[in-house]
Amino acid sequence: MEYTIDALRVNERKEAHEYLAEVFSFPEYYGKNLDALFDCLGEMRIDKITILNSEKGENYFYSVLDVINDLGIETVME
C-alpha cells in the first residue's frame, strides 16, 4: 500500500501521533510514541510513503522520518 502524509501535521508530538493514527488506521491501543509508531508501521505492508511539504518539516517530523527510514520504507519527498 501507499500512503501520503503532510509534514506540516507532524511537527508537534501529540498532534503528529493523532494525525498518523488516522492516516495509517492504527488500532485503538496505539501508544502514540515513536516506539509504538515503529511497531505499528512494522506490522503493516507499506510500499511507499509520500511526504508533502517535506521542506517545511521541523522538530518532531525528523524523529518520525527516522522511524520510517529505520523500517526501510521508501519515501518520496514533495
Secondary structure as UniProt FT lines:
FT   STRAND          2..6
FT   HELIX           7..9
FT   HELIX           13..23
FT   TURN            24..25
FT   TURN            28..29
FT   HELIX           34..43
FT   STRAND          48..52
FT   HELIX           54..56
FT   HELIX           60..70
FT   TURN            71..72
FT   STRAND          74..77
//
